[in-house]
Amino acid sequence: MKLKKVLIIEGDASNWQEAISLTADELFNNGCVKNTFKENCILREKQFPTGLPTNVAVAIPHTDAIHVIENAVCILKLKKKVLFNSMQDPNDTVNVDFVFNMSVVDDNKQLQMLQ
């Protein structure tokens, strides 16, 4: 799968909702997603957390393709770590350094984007 855009930003967020908002706003401002994308990323994150306790902890929020215009990813380097709930155990938290917000035009290609 080919990405149309890779956006890289740095920022401060006091919580995971603000971190997702920063990335979703960047994707929206670059014409990659619809105005419904941010709200739906936040809703999805509440149901299916995406924090991953890798060597450098990351979160990979995203939402359904109906909110997407083109394949892209916004990478946010957080100035201070932010807690996300863990993908492995939603009762645990992960202190995240980077947020990779994916916009994928085909829901069946989300796993391919992650790889």
Biopython code that builds the backbone (N, CA, C, O; Angstrom):
import numpy as np
from Bio.PDB.StructureBuilder import StructureBuilder

atoms = [
    (1, "MET", "N", (0.842, -1.168, 0.000)),
    (1, "MET", "CA", (0.000, 0.000, 0.000)),
    (1, "MET", "C", (0.892, 1.237, 0.000)),
    (1, "MET", "O", (1.899, 1.298, 0.705)),
    (2, "LYS", "N", (0.506, 2.204, -0.794)),
    (2, "LYS", "CA", (1.302, 3.408, -0.949)),
    (2, "LYS", "C", (0.715, 4.551, -0.128)),
    (2, "LYS", "O", (-0.490, 4.802, -0.158)),
    (3, "LEU", "N", (1.595, 5.243, 0.610)),
    (3, "LEU", "CA", (1.189, 6.424, 1.363)),
    (3, "LEU", "C", (1.270, 7.647, 0.461)),
    (3, "LEU", "O", (2.232, 7.807, -0.290)),
    (4, "LYS", "N", (0.265, 8.503, 0.535)),
    (4, "LYS", "CA", (0.301, 9.766, -0.205)),
    (4, "LYS", "C", (1.130, 10.791, 0.559)),
    (4, "LYS", "O", (1.870, 11.573, -0.038)),
    (5, "LYS", "N", (1.000, 10.780, 1.897)),
    (5, "LYS", "CA", (1.705, 11.763, 2.717)),
    (5, "LYS", "C", (2.176, 11.127, 4.015)),
    (5, "LYS", "O", (1.502, 10.277, 4.597)),
    (6, "VAL", "N", (3.355, 11.563, 4.454)),
    (6, "VAL", "CA", (3.874, 11.258, 5.775)),
    (6, "VAL", "C", (4.150, 12.614, 6.422)),
    (6, "VAL", "O", (5.020, 13.361, 5.975)),
    (7, "LEU", "N", (3.407, 12.916, 7.463)),
    (7, "LEU", "CA", (3.523, 14.196, 8.151)),
    (7, "LEU", "C", (4.203, 13.963, 9.492)),
    (7, "LEU", "O", (3.814, 13.065, 10.240)),
    (8, "ILE", "N", (5.207, 14.758, 9.798)),
    (8, "ILE", "CA", (5.948, 14.593, 11.045)),
    (8, "ILE", "C", (5.868, 15.900, 11.823)),
    (8, "ILE", "O", (6.237, 16.963, 11.322)),
    (9, "ILE", "N", (5.376, 15.800, 13.062)),
    (9, "ILE", "CA", (5.229, 16.988, 13.902)),
    (9, "ILE", "C", (5.764, 16.689, 15.298)),
    (9, "ILE", "O", (5.946, 15.532, 15.678)),
    (10, "GLU", "N", (6.010, 17.750, 16.046)),
    (10, "GLU", "CA", (6.396, 17.628, 17.446)),
    (10, "GLU", "C", (5.420, 18.475, 18.244)),
    (10, "GLU", "O", (5.000, 19.537, 17.786)),
    (11, "GLY", "N", (5.057, 18.012, 19.434)),
    (11, "GLY", "CA", (4.108, 18.799, 20.192)),
    (11, "GLY", "C", (3.950, 18.355, 21.622)),
    (11, "GLY", "O", (4.469, 17.323, 22.048)),
    (12, "ASP", "N", (3.209, 19.179, 22.355)),
    (12, "ASP", "CA", (2.867, 18.917, 23.746)),
    (12, "ASP", "C", (1.406, 18.520, 23.829)),
    (12, "ASP", "O", (0.558, 19.111, 23.160)),
    (13, "ALA", "N", (1.116, 17.543, 24.630)),
    (13, "ALA", "CA", (-0.266, 17.142, 24.898)),
    (13, "ALA", "C", (-0.341, 16.746, 26.360)),
    (13, "ALA", "O", (0.577, 16.123, 26.893)),
    (14, "SER", "N", (-1.432, 17.109, 27.002)),
    (14, "SER", "CA", (-1.567, 16.762, 28.415)),
    (14, "SER", "C", (-2.254, 15.413, 28.609)),
    (14, "SER", "O", (-2.253, 14.863, 29.711)),
    (15, "ASN", "N", (-2.848, 14.877, 27.522)),
    (15, "ASN", "CA", (-3.505, 13.571, 27.603)),
    (15, "ASN", "C", (-3.604, 12.972, 26.204)),
    (15, "ASN", "O", (-3.253, 13.607, 25.210)),
    (16, "TRP", "N", (-4.089, 11.740, 26.154)),
    (16, "TRP", "CA", (-4.138, 11.043, 24.864)),
    (16, "TRP", "C", (-5.112, 11.699, 23.891)),
    (16, "TRP", "O", (-4.884, 11.664, 22.681)),
    (17, "GLN", "N", (-6.198, 12.300, 24.395)),
    (17, "GLN", "CA", (-7.157, 12.970, 23.507)),
    (17, "GLN", "C", (-6.491, 14.148, 22.790)),
    (17, "GLN", "O", (-6.702, 14.351, 21.594)),
    (18, "GLU", "N", (-5.693, 14.915, 23.518)),
    (18, "GLU", "CA", (-4.988, 16.040, 22.899)),
    (18, "GLU", "C", (-3.945, 15.552, 21.899)),
    (18, "GLU", "O", (-3.748, 16.173, 20.855)),
    (19, "ALA", "N", (-3.284, 14.453, 22.211)),
    (19, "ALA", "CA", (-2.290, 13.897, 21.287)),
    (19, "ALA", "C", (-2.958, 13.465, 19.983)),
    (19, "ALA", "O", (-2.445, 13.746, 18.900)),
    (20, "ILE", "N", (-4.087, 12.790, 20.083)),
    (20, "ILE", "CA", (-4.821, 12.395, 18.883)),
    (20, "ILE", "C", (-5.302, 13.631, 18.130)),
    (20, "ILE", "O", (-5.254, 13.665, 16.901)),
    (21, "SER", "N", (-5.764, 14.641, 18.853)),
    (21, "SER", "CA", (-6.239, 15.873, 18.212)),
    (21, "SER", "C", (-5.136, 16.542, 17.403)),
    (21, "SER", "O", (-5.382, 17.011, 16.291)),
    (22, "LEU", "N", (-3.928, 16.591, 17.946)),
    (22, "LEU", "CA", (-2.812, 17.203, 17.210)),
    (22, "LEU", "C", (-2.576, 16.505, 15.876)),
    (22, "LEU", "O", (-2.400, 17.157, 14.847)),
    (23, "THR", "N", (-2.573, 15.178, 15.902)),
    (23, "THR", "CA", (-2.322, 14.426, 14.668)),
    (23, "THR", "C", (-3.501, 14.516, 13.711)),
    (23, "THR", "O", (-3.309, 14.676, 12.506)),
    (24, "ALA", "N", (-4.712, 14.414, 14.232)),
    (24, "ALA", "CA", (-5.904, 14.479, 13.375)),
    (24, "ALA", "C", (-6.029, 15.851, 12.725)),
    (24, "ALA", "O", (-6.397, 15.951, 11.554)),
    (25, "ASP", "N", (-5.727, 16.905, 13.474)),
    (25, "ASP", "CA", (-5.782, 18.262, 12.908)),
    (25, "ASP", "C", (-4.764, 18.422, 11.786)),
    (25, "ASP", "O", (-5.055, 19.046, 10.766)),
    (26, "GLU", "N", (-3.572, 17.862, 11.972)),
    (26, "GLU", "CA", (-2.539, 17.944, 10.930)),
    (26, "GLU", "C", (-2.982, 17.193, 9.670)),
    (26, "GLU", "O", (-2.802, 17.684, 8.555)),
    (27, "LEU", "N", (-3.554, 16.013, 9.849)),
    (27, "LEU", "CA", (-4.063, 15.253, 8.705)),
    (27, "LEU", "C", (-5.189, 16.014, 8.008)),
    (27, "LEU", "O", (-5.242, 16.056, 6.779)),
    (28, "PHE", "N", (-6.084, 16.614, 8.785)),
    (28, "PHE", "CA", (-7.194, 17.387, 8.205)),
    (28, "PHE", "C", (-6.670, 18.605, 7.452)),
    (28, "PHE", "O", (-7.101, 18.876, 6.332)),
    (29, "ASN", "N", (-5.747, 19.336, 8.058)),
    (29, "ASN", "CA", (-5.203, 20.544, 7.426)),
    (29, "ASN", "C", (-4.435, 20.245, 6.151)),
    (29, "ASN", "O", (-4.248, 21.134, 5.320)),
    (30, "ASN", "N", (-3.990, 19.013, 5.986)),
    (30, "ASN", "CA", (-3.275, 18.600, 4.778)),
    (30, "ASN", "C", (-4.166, 17.857, 3.789)),
    (30, "ASN", "O", (-3.672, 17.267, 2.829)),
    (31, "GLY", "N", (-5.481, 17.885, 4.020)),
    (31, "GLY", "CA", (-6.433, 17.314, 3.069)),
    (31, "GLY", "C", (-6.490, 15.805, 3.030)),
    (31, "GLY", "O", (-6.956, 15.231, 2.046)),
    (32, "CYS", "N", (-6.022, 15.145, 4.088)),
    (32, "CYS", "CA", (-5.975, 13.683, 4.096)),
    (32, "CYS", "C", (-7.238, 13.042, 4.656)),
    (32, "CYS", "O", (-7.560, 11.902, 4.323)),
    (33, "VAL", "N", (-7.963, 13.784, 5.517)),
    (33, "VAL", "CA", (-9.117, 13.212, 6.205)),
    (33, "VAL", "C", (-10.281, 14.198, 6.221)),
    (33, "VAL", "O", (-10.115, 15.393, 5.977)),
    (34, "LYS", "N", (-11.446, 13.668, 6.512)),
    (34, "LYS", "CA", (-12.659, 14.482, 6.616)),
    (34, "LYS", "C", (-12.763, 15.084, 8.020)),
    (34, "LYS", "O", (-12.040, 14.689, 8.936)),
    (35, "ASN", "N", (-13.671, 16.040, 8.168)),
    (35, "ASN", "CA", (-13.814, 16.715, 9.462)),
    (35, "ASN", "C", (-14.376, 15.791, 10.545)),
    (35, "ASN", "O", (-14.414, 16.180, 11.712)),
    (36, "THR", "N", (-14.802, 14.611, 10.200)),
    (36, "THR", "CA", (-15.312, 13.628, 11.164)),
    (36, "THR", "C", (-14.213, 12.707, 11.712)),
    (36, "THR", "O", (-14.451, 11.923, 12.631)),
    (37, "PHE", "N", (-13.028, 12.811, 11.145)),
    (37, "PHE", "CA", (-11.930, 11.894, 11.474)),
    (37, "PHE", "C", (-11.521, 11.983, 12.944)),
    (37, "PHE", "O", (-11.452, 10.960, 13.626)),
    (38, "LYS", "N", (-11.251, 13.189, 13.438)),
    (38, "LYS", "CA", (-10.734, 13.350, 14.805)),
    (38, "LYS", "C", (-11.692, 12.758, 15.837)),
    (38, "LYS", "O", (-11.285, 11.960, 16.681)),
    (39, "GLU", "N", (-12.951, 13.146, 15.768)),
    (39, "GLU", "CA", (-13.948, 12.661, 16.735)),
    (39, "GLU", "C", (-14.020, 11.138, 16.721)),
    (39, "GLU", "O", (-14.129, 10.503, 17.770)),
    (40, "ASN", "N", (-13.958, 10.561, 15.532)),
    (40, "ASN", "CA", (-14.079, 9.108, 15.421)),
    (40, "ASN", "C", (-12.804, 8.377, 15.847)),
    (40, "ASN", "O", (-12.879, 7.239, 16.310)),
    (41, "CYS", "N", (-11.646, 9.003, 15.699)),
    (41, "CYS", "CA", (-10.409, 8.414, 16.240)),
    (41, "CYS", "C", (-10.486, 8.344, 17.760)),
    (41, "CYS", "O", (-10.116, 7.338, 18.365)),
    (42, "ILE", "N", (-10.966, 9.415, 18.367)),
    (42, "ILE", "CA", (-11.074, 9.458, 19.825)),
    (42, "ILE", "C", (-12.085, 8.424, 20.320)),
    (42, "ILE", "O", (-11.831, 7.722, 21.299)),
    (43, "LEU", "N", (-13.227, 8.332, 19.646)),
    (43, "LEU", "CA", (-14.232, 7.339, 20.033)),
    (43, "LEU", "C", (-13.676, 5.910, 19.911)),
    (43, "LEU", "O", (-13.895, 5.074, 20.787)),
    (44, "ARG", "N", (-12.960, 5.648, 18.818)),
    (44, "ARG", "CA", (-12.402, 4.308, 18.613)),
    (44, "ARG", "C", (-11.350, 3.992, 19.670)),
    (44, "ARG", "O", (-11.281, 2.869, 20.169)),
    (45, "GLU", "N", (-10.531, 4.985, 20.008)),
    (45, "GLU", "CA", (-9.486, 4.772, 21.012)),
    (45, "GLU", "C", (-10.089, 4.401, 22.367)),
    (45, "GLU", "O", (-9.505, 3.614, 23.112)),
    (46, "LYS", "N", (-11.246, 4.959, 22.687)),
    (46, "LYS", "CA", (-11.919, 4.625, 23.947)),
    (46, "LYS", "C", (-12.348, 3.163, 23.962)),
    (46, "LYS", "O", (-12.301, 2.507, 25.002)),
    (47, "GLN", "N", (-12.766, 2.654, 22.803)),
    (47, "GLN", "CA", (-13.230, 1.256, 22.717)),
    (47, "GLN", "C", (-12.094, 0.269, 22.508)),
    (47, "GLN", "O", (-12.092, -0.824, 23.073)),
    (48, "PHE", "N", (-11.126, 0.668, 21.686)),
    (48, "PHE", "CA", (-10.020, -0.221, 21.312)),
    (48, "PHE", "C", (-8.698, 0.532, 21.450)),
    (48, "PHE", "O", (-8.200, 1.082, 20.467)),
    (49, "PRO", "N", (-8.124, 0.565, 22.649)),
    (49, "PRO", "CA", (-6.887, 1.314, 22.879)),
    (49, "PRO", "C", (-5.748, 0.822, 21.988)),
    (49, "PRO", "O", (-5.711, -0.341, 21.587)),
    (50, "THR", "N", (-4.815, 1.738, 21.687)),
    (50, "THR", "CA", (-3.737, 1.408, 20.752)),
    (50, "THR", "C", (-2.333, 1.607, 21.313)),
    (50, "THR", "O", (-1.366, 1.578, 20.552)),
    (51, "GLY", "N", (-2.193, 1.809, 22.621)),
    (51, "GLY", "CA", (-0.864, 1.966, 23.201)),
    (51, "GLY", "C", (-0.080, 0.663, 23.137)),
    (51, "GLY", "O", (-0.596, -0.398, 23.488)),
    (52, "LEU", "N", (1.164, 0.749, 22.689)),
    (52, "LEU", "CA", (2.024, -0.436, 22.567)),
    (52, "LEU", "C", (3.312, -0.216, 23.352)),
    (52, "LEU", "O", (4.038, 0.745, 23.099)),
    (53, "PRO", "N", (3.601, -1.110, 24.312)),
    (53, "PRO", "CA", (4.803, -0.964, 25.129)),
    (53, "PRO", "C", (6.051, -1.510, 24.438)),
    (53, "PRO", "O", (6.674, -2.452, 24.928)),
    (54, "THR", "N", (6.412, -0.924, 23.310)),
    (54, "THR", "CA", (7.618, -1.322, 22.582)),
    (54, "THR", "C", (8.821, -0.624, 23.221)),
    (54, "THR", "O", (8.660, 0.090, 24.210)),
    (55, "ASN", "N", (10.023, -0.820, 22.671)),
    (55, "ASN", "CA", (11.218, -0.171, 23.231)),
    (55, "ASN", "C", (11.022, 1.331, 23.375)),
    (55, "ASN", "O", (11.354, 1.910, 24.409)),
    (56, "VAL", "N", (10.493, 1.948, 22.358)),
    (56, "VAL", "CA", (10.053, 3.346, 22.398)),
    (56, "VAL", "C", (8.540, 3.262, 22.264)),
    (56, "VAL", "O", (8.023, 2.950, 21.191)),
    (57, "ALA", "N", (7.833, 3.538, 23.347)),
    (57, "ALA", "CA", (6.385, 3.307, 23.390)),
    (57, "ALA", "C", (5.643, 4.170, 22.373)),
    (57, "ALA", "O", (5.928, 5.356, 22.213)),
    (58, "VAL", "N", (4.681, 3.542, 21.689)),
    (58, "VAL", "CA", (3.914, 4.219, 20.645)),
    (58, "VAL", "C", (2.422, 3.955, 20.833)),
    (58, "VAL", "O", (2.016, 3.026, 21.531)),
    (59, "ALA", "N", (1.629, 4.793, 20.194)),
    (59, "ALA", "CA", (0.193, 4.555, 20.054)),
    (59, "ALA", "C", (-0.124, 4.717, 18.579)),
    (59, "ALA", "O", (0.497, 5.522, 17.885)),
    (60, "ILE", "N", (-1.094, 3.947, 18.107)),
    (60, "ILE", "CA", (-1.420, 3.937, 16.682)),
    (60, "ILE", "C", (-2.928, 4.140, 16.499)),
    (60, "ILE", "O", (-3.626, 3.221, 16.069)),
    (61, "PRO", "N", (-3.435, 5.333, 16.820)),
    (61, "PRO", "CA", (-4.866, 5.577, 16.650)),
    (61, "PRO", "C", (-5.246, 5.636, 15.177)),
    (61, "PRO", "O", (-4.427, 5.969, 14.320)),
    (62, "HIS", "N", (-6.486, 5.311, 14.904)),
    (62, "HIS", "CA", (-7.036, 5.381, 13.546)),
    (62, "HIS", "C", (-8.546, 5.195, 13.658)),
    (62, "HIS", "O", (-9.075, 4.961, 14.745)),
    (63, "THR", "N", (-9.225, 5.302, 12.534)),
    (63, "THR", "CA", (-10.661, 5.056, 12.510)),
    (63, "THR", "C", (-11.054, 4.511, 11.146)),
    (63, "THR", "O", (-10.192, 4.230, 10.313)),
    (64, "ASP", "N", (-12.343, 4.362, 10.920)),
    (64, "ASP", "CA", (-12.852, 3.746, 9.698)),
    (64, "ASP", "C", (-12.572, 4.581, 8.454)),
    (64, "ASP", "O", (-12.446, 5.804, 8.516)),
    (65, "ALA", "N", (-12.481, 3.896, 7.340)),
    (65, "ALA", "CA", (-12.150, 4.513, 6.056)),
    (65, "ALA", "C", (-13.166, 5.560, 5.598)),
    (65, "ALA", "O", (-12.820, 6.421, 4.789)),
    (66, "ILE", "N", (-14.389, 5.514, 6.080)),
    (66, "ILE", "CA", (-15.385, 6.503, 5.634)),
    (66, "ILE", "C", (-15.013, 7.923, 6.056)),
    (66, "ILE", "O", (-15.594, 8.888, 5.561)),
    (67, "HIS", "N", (-14.049, 8.056, 6.967)),
    (67, "HIS", "CA", (-13.604, 9.361, 7.449)),
    (67, "HIS", "C", (-12.293, 9.805, 6.791)),
    (67, "HIS", "O", (-11.707, 10.813, 7.186)),
    (68, "VAL", "N", (-11.841, 9.051, 5.789)),
    (68, "VAL", "CA", (-10.519, 9.246, 5.190)),
    (68, "VAL", "C", (-10.642, 9.666, 3.732)),
    (68, "VAL", "O", (-11.523, 9.202, 3.009)),
    (69, "ILE", "N", (-9.741, 10.555, 3.310)),
    (69, "ILE", "CA", (-9.674, 10.990, 1.912)),
    (69, "ILE", "C", (-8.524, 10.295, 1.191)),
    (69, "ILE", "O", (-8.682, 9.863, 0.048)),
    (70, "GLU", "N", (-7.356, 10.181, 1.853)),
    (70, "GLU", "CA", (-6.210, 9.523, 1.222)),
    (70, "GLU", "C", (-5.339, 8.836, 2.271)),
    (70, "GLU", "O", (-5.373, 9.176, 3.454)),
    (71, "ASN", "N", (-4.562, 7.863, 1.806)),
    (71, "ASN", "CA", (-3.650, 7.142, 2.686)),
    (71, "ASN", "C", (-2.546, 8.072, 3.167)),
    (71, "ASN", "O", (-1.833, 8.682, 2.369)),
    (72, "ALA", "N", (-2.418, 8.168, 4.483)),
    (72, "ALA", "CA", (-1.391, 9.030, 5.061)),
    (72, "ALA", "C", (-1.135, 8.593, 6.498)),
    (72, "ALA", "O", (-1.879, 7.797, 7.072)),
    (73, "VAL", "N", (-0.068, 9.135, 7.053)),
    (73, "VAL", "CA", (0.206, 8.932, 8.472)),
    (73, "VAL", "C", (0.781, 10.234, 9.015)),
    (73, "VAL", "O", (1.581, 10.903, 8.361)),
    (74, "CYS", "N", (0.356, 10.574, 10.217)),
    (74, "CYS", "CA", (0.940, 11.707, 10.920)),
    (74, "CYS", "C", (1.675, 11.154, 12.132)),
    (74, "CYS", "O", (1.086, 10.477, 12.974)),
    (75, "ILE", "N", (2.958, 11.446, 12.208)),
    (75, "ILE", "CA", (3.797, 10.985, 13.306)),
    (75, "ILE", "C", (4.023, 12.170, 14.240)),
    (75, "ILE", "O", (4.555, 13.205, 13.837)),
    (76, "LEU", "N", (3.614, 12.002, 15.478)),
    (76, "LEU", "CA", (3.778, 13.028, 16.498)),
    (76, "LEU", "C", (4.848, 12.587, 17.479)),
    (76, "LEU", "O", (4.717, 11.547, 18.123)),
    (77, "LYS", "N", (5.915, 13.382, 17.593)),
    (77, "LYS", "CA", (6.921, 13.159, 18.637)),
    (77, "LYS", "C", (6.496, 14.038, 19.808)),
    (77, "LYS", "O", (6.490, 15.266, 19.719)),
    (78, "LEU", "N", (6.148, 13.388, 20.890)),
    (78, "LEU", "CA", (5.689, 14.115, 22.066)),
    (78, "LEU", "C", (6.872, 14.682, 22.842)),
    (78, "LEU", "O", (7.872, 13.998, 23.058)),
    (79, "LYS", "N", (6.747, 15.945, 23.259)),
    (79, "LYS", "CA", (7.801, 16.567, 24.069)),
    (79, "LYS", "C", (7.854, 15.928, 25.456)),
    (79, "LYS", "O", (8.924, 15.785, 26.047)),
    (80, "LYS", "N", (6.675, 15.546, 25.965)),
    (80, "LYS", "CA", (6.572, 14.805, 27.222)),
    (80, "LYS", "C", (5.660, 13.610, 26.971)),
    (80, "LYS", "O", (4.675, 13.718, 26.240)),
    (81, "LYS", "N", (5.984, 12.495, 27.565)),
    (81, "LYS", "CA", (5.195, 11.274, 27.368)),
    (81, "LYS", "C", (3.743, 11.477, 27.796)),
    (81, "LYS", "O", (3.442, 12.283, 28.677)),
    (82, "VAL", "N", (2.857, 10.728, 27.151)),
    (82, "VAL", "CA", (1.422, 10.782, 27.430)),
    (82, "VAL", "C", (0.918, 9.352, 27.645)),
    (82, "VAL", "O", (1.312, 8.433, 26.926)),
    (83, "LEU", "N", (0.055, 9.175, 28.628)),
    (83, "LEU", "CA", (-0.512, 7.855, 28.895)),
    (83, "LEU", "C", (-1.631, 7.511, 27.909)),
    (83, "LEU", "O", (-2.571, 8.282, 27.718)),
    (84, "PHE", "N", (-1.505, 6.345, 27.294)),
    (84, "PHE", "CA", (-2.551, 5.724, 26.484)),
    (84, "PHE", "C", (-2.863, 4.398, 27.145)),
    (84, "PHE", "O", (-1.991, 3.815, 27.789)),
    (85, "ASN", "N", (-4.065, 3.914, 27.006)),
    (85, "ASN", "CA", (-4.358, 2.554, 27.465)),
    (85, "ASN", "C", (-3.693, 1.569, 26.514)),
    (85, "ASN", "O", (-3.509, 1.851, 25.331)),
    (86, "SER", "N", (-3.343, 0.424, 27.049)),
    (86, "SER", "CA", (-2.601, -0.582, 26.304)),
    (86, "SER", "C", (-3.493, -1.374, 25.353)),
    (86, "SER", "O", (-4.628, -1.722, 25.680)),
    (87, "MET", "N", (-2.952, -1.647, 24.172)),
    (87, "MET", "CA", (-3.633, -2.504, 23.208)),
    (87, "MET", "C", (-3.697, -3.938, 23.747)),
    (87, "MET", "O", (-4.667, -4.653, 23.498)),
    (88, "GLN", "N", (-2.680, -4.345, 24.473)),
    (88, "GLN", "CA", (-2.600, -5.711, 24.982)),
    (88, "GLN", "C", (-3.537, -5.953, 26.163)),
    (88, "GLN", "O", (-4.140, -7.020, 26.276)),
    (89, "ASP", "N", (-3.655, -4.960, 27.038)),
    (89, "ASP", "CA", (-4.541, -5.053, 28.193)),
    (89, "ASP", "C", (-5.096, -3.658, 28.475)),
    (89, "ASP", "O", (-4.404, -2.824, 29.058)),
    (90, "PRO", "N", (-6.340, -3.399, 28.067)),
    (90, "PRO", "CA", (-6.926, -2.069, 28.210)),
    (90, "PRO", "C", (-6.958, -1.528, 29.639)),
    (90, "PRO", "O", (-7.177, -0.333, 29.837)),
    (91, "ASN", "N", (-6.741, -2.394, 30.642)),
    (91, "ASN", "CA", (-6.692, -1.933, 32.025)),
    (91, "ASN", "C", (-5.318, -1.377, 32.398)),
    (91, "ASN", "O", (-5.164, -0.726, 33.431)),
    (92, "ASP", "N", (-4.329, -1.637, 31.554)),
    (92, "ASP", "CA", (-2.969, -1.113, 31.758)),
    (92, "ASP", "C", (-2.776, 0.141, 30.916)),
    (92, "ASP", "O", (-3.502, 0.379, 29.950)),
    (93, "THR", "N", (-1.788, 0.931, 31.300)),
    (93, "THR", "CA", (-1.449, 2.118, 30.518)),
    (93, "THR", "C", (-0.033, 2.004, 29.985)),
    (93, "THR", "O", (0.794, 1.250, 30.498)),
    (94, "VAL", "N", (0.217, 2.773, 28.944)),
    (94, "VAL", "CA", (1.530, 2.835, 28.305)),
    (94, "VAL", "C", (1.919, 4.304, 28.243)),
    (94, "VAL", "O", (1.126, 5.137, 27.805)),
    (95, "ASN", "N", (3.119, 4.624, 28.672)),
    (95, "ASN", "CA", (3.628, 5.989, 28.642)),
    (95, "ASN", "C", (4.254, 6.220, 27.259)),
    (95, "ASN", "O", (5.395, 5.824, 27.018)),
    (96, "VAL", "N", (3.517, 6.852, 26.371)),
    (96, "VAL", "CA", (3.826, 6.909, 24.942)),
    (96, "VAL", "C", (4.754, 8.075, 24.592)),
    (96, "VAL", "O", (4.592, 9.191, 25.087)),
    (97, "ASP", "N", (5.738, 7.785, 23.719)),
    (97, "ASP", "CA", (6.672, 8.790, 23.187)),
    (97, "ASP", "C", (6.230, 9.311, 21.816)),
    (97, "ASP", "O", (6.402, 10.489, 21.501)),
    (98, "PHE", "N", (5.656, 8.411, 21.005)),
    (98, "PHE", "CA", (5.268, 8.745, 19.630)),
    (98, "PHE", "C", (3.837, 8.292, 19.356)),
    (98, "PHE", "O", (3.401, 7.248, 19.841)),
    (99, "VAL", "N", (3.115, 9.088, 18.575)),
    (99, "VAL", "CA", (1.773, 8.732, 18.121)),
    (99, "VAL", "C", (1.814, 8.654, 16.602)),
    (99, "VAL", "O", (2.224, 9.606, 15.939)),
    (100, "PHE", "N", (1.393, 7.530, 16.055)),
    (100, "PHE", "CA", (1.305, 7.318, 14.613)),
    (100, "PHE", "C", (-0.175, 7.248, 14.260)),
    (100, "PHE", "O", (-0.799, 6.198, 14.415)),
    (101, "ASN", "N", (-0.742, 8.352, 13.788)),
    (101, "ASN", "CA", (-2.157, 8.351, 13.432)),
    (101, "ASN", "C", (-2.285, 8.035, 11.951)),
    (101, "ASN", "O", (-1.769, 8.757, 11.097)),
    (102, "MET", "N", (-2.984, 6.942, 11.663)),
    (102, "MET", "CA", (-3.100, 6.443, 10.293)),
    (102, "MET", "C", (-4.431, 6.849, 9.672)),
    (102, "MET", "O", (-5.484, 6.754, 10.301)),
    (103, "SER", "N", (-4.361, 7.296, 8.438)),
    (103, "SER", "CA", (-5.585, 7.452, 7.651)),
    (103, "SER", "C", (-5.460, 6.500, 6.465)),
    (103, "SER", "O", (-4.567, 6.635, 5.628)),
    (104, "VAL", "N", (-6.371, 5.542, 6.413)),
    (104, "VAL", "CA", (-6.317, 4.473, 5.410)),
    (104, "VAL", "C", (-7.658, 4.418, 4.690)),
    (104, "VAL", "O", (-8.705, 4.311, 5.329)),
    (105, "VAL", "N", (-7.628, 4.491, 3.355)),
    (105, "VAL", "CA", (-8.862, 4.555, 2.571)),
    (105, "VAL", "C", (-9.587, 3.219, 2.445)),
    (105, "VAL", "O", (-10.738, 3.181, 2.010)),
    (106, "ASP", "N", (-8.931, 2.129, 2.817)),
    (106, "ASP", "CA", (-9.537, 0.802, 2.733)),
    (106, "ASP", "C", (-9.351, 0.114, 4.089)),
    (106, "ASP", "O", (-8.227, -0.197, 4.482)),
    (107, "ASP", "N", (-10.456, -0.123, 4.799)),
    (107, "ASP", "CA", (-10.373, -0.747, 6.123)),
    (107, "ASP", "C", (-9.603, -2.063, 6.099)),
    (107, "ASP", "O", (-8.979, -2.429, 7.095)),
    (108, "ASN", "N", (-9.636, -2.775, 4.982)),
    (108, "ASN", "CA", (-8.929, -4.056, 4.873)),
    (108, "ASN", "C", (-7.417, -3.895, 4.748)),
    (108, "ASN", "O", (-6.686, -4.884, 4.792)),
    (109, "LYS", "N", (-6.942, -2.664, 4.592)),
    (109, "LYS", "CA", (-5.512, -2.415, 4.427)),
    (109, "LYS", "C", (-4.834, -1.869, 5.683)),
    (109, "LYS", "O", (-3.642, -1.562, 5.657)),
    (110, "GLN", "N", (-5.596, -1.743, 6.801)),
    (110, "GLN", "CA", (-5.011, -1.189, 8.022)),
    (110, "GLN", "C", (-3.855, -2.036, 8.530)),
    (110, "GLN", "O", (-2.825, -1.494, 8.931)),
    (111, "LEU", "N", (-4.005, -3.339, 8.520)),
    (111, "LEU", "CA", (-2.932, -4.216, 8.968)),
    (111, "LEU", "C", (-1.704, -4.080, 8.057)),
    (111, "LEU", "O", (-0.570, -4.067, 8.537)),
    (112, "GLN", "N", (-1.931, -3.980, 6.758)),
    (112, "GLN", "CA", (-0.831, -3.795, 5.817)),
    (112, "GLN", "C", (-0.085, -2.494, 6.119)),
    (112, "GLN", "O", (1.143, -2.455, 6.037)),
    (113, "MET", "N", (-0.809, -1.433, 6.465)),
    (113, "MET", "CA", (-0.182, -0.159, 6.810)),
    (113, "MET", "C", (0.693, -0.328, 8.050)),
    (113, "MET", "O", (1.802, 0.204, 8.104)),
    (114, "LEU", "N", (0.202, -1.063, 9.043)),
    (114, "LEU", "CA", (0.986, -1.280, 10.258)),
    (114, "LEU", "C", (2.284, -2.026, 9.984)),
    (114, "LEU", "O", (3.311, -1.756, 10.607)),
    (115, "GLN", "N", (2.229, -2.961, 9.050)),
    (115, "GLN", "CA", (3.422, -3.745, 8.739)),
    (115, "GLN", "C", (4.417, -2.887, 8.010)),
    (115, "GLN", "O", (5.497, -3.359, 7.655)),
]
sb = StructureBuilder()
sb.init_structure("model")
sb.init_model(0)
sb.init_chain("A")
sb.init_seg("    ")
for serial, (resi, resn, name, xyz) in enumerate(atoms, 1):
    if name == "N":
        sb.init_residue(resn, " ", resi, " ")
    sb.init_atom(name, np.array(xyz, "f"), 0.0, 1.0, " ", f" {name:<3s}", serial, name[0])
structure = sb.get_structure()
